[in-house]
Amino acid sequence: MANQDDFRRTSENEPIGVVLDKLLKIYRIEGKLKEVDIVASWKELMGGAVAQRTTSIYIKNRVLFVHIDSSVMREELAHGKALIIERINERYETPAIDDLWFK
């Protein structure tokens, strides 16, 4: 949990972004925010055609599960799995997902 020294006032001012980053790390919610961002940006990452065929998307234990209602599209996406993982992880300083499963 948070250490009292983490909240100690300093004489120097810090940008709000730096302060927010510290709080996210202290309360260990940084990973959850990444997960929410991945799900929310699925259409932007993969395009409208894939997003339209996506019926469900969630992350569990750093594995992204994507339900696609087209077997042809699911097969095509499975071939590009490594590239999709790379594209998603490029958005963050540290990798957000380790694996990807299409159902």
N, C-alpha and C positions, 0 to 999 in steps of 0.2 A: 504494500500500500504506500501511500505518499509519505515521504519523510518530511519532518518539520523544516529541515534546511531547504527543501525544494520551494518553500513559500517565503523564505526570508527575503525581506526587502533589500534591494540594492540601490546604490546611488545613481546608477546609470539607467537611462530609459531604454526600453527595448521595443522594437516594432511589434505590433499586435500579432503578426504572423509567427514570430519567434515564440511569443508567450503561448499562443494556442498550440504550437507544436510541442512545447514542453508539457502542457496540460494533457494533451492526448497521450503522450508517452507515459506520464506519471500514472494516469488512470487506465492505461492499457486498452484504450478504445481505438487506437490508430488502425489496427487491423480490421475492425468491424466497419469503420468508415470507408476503408478501401473496398471492402466487399459490397457495401451499399453503392458506392460509386461505379463499380464494375457492372452491377446489375442495371443501374440507372443509365449507363452509357452504352449498353449492348447494341442499340440501334446505330449509334454513332460509330462504334468500333467495327461492326459487321455489315452495316448497310440495311436498307429497308426491306429487301427481299428476304434476308435471313431473319430479321426481326419479326416480319409478318408470319413466318413459319414457326417461330419460337412460341411454344405454349407455356413453358415454365423455365425459370432459370434461378438457381440458388448456389450458394457456396457452403461447403461443409468440410472442415479440416483441410482447408487450403486446396480443395478440389472443386472445380466449377462443374456443375451438372446442368446440362442444357437439354431440354426436351424439344425436339423438332418433329413436326407432324408430317414431314415428307421424308420417306426412306431414301430417296435419291439425293436430296440435299444433305441429309444426315451422313450418308456415305462420302459425299464430296468433302464435307467439312472435316470428317474424320481423317482424311488424307492430309489435310493442312493443319492438323492439330498442333504440331510444334510451332508453326508460324503464328497461330492464333494465341497460344500461350505467351510467346515472345512479344507479340503486339500489345497484349494486355499488360504484361510486366514492365514494358518500356515506359509506361505512364507514371511509374512510382520509383522512388529511390531504392527501395528494397522489393524483391519479388512479392507479388500479392497472391499468386496461385502456383501450385506445383504440377497440377494435372488437370485434364479436361475430359469429361465423359459426355458423350451424346447418347440420348435415349430416344 
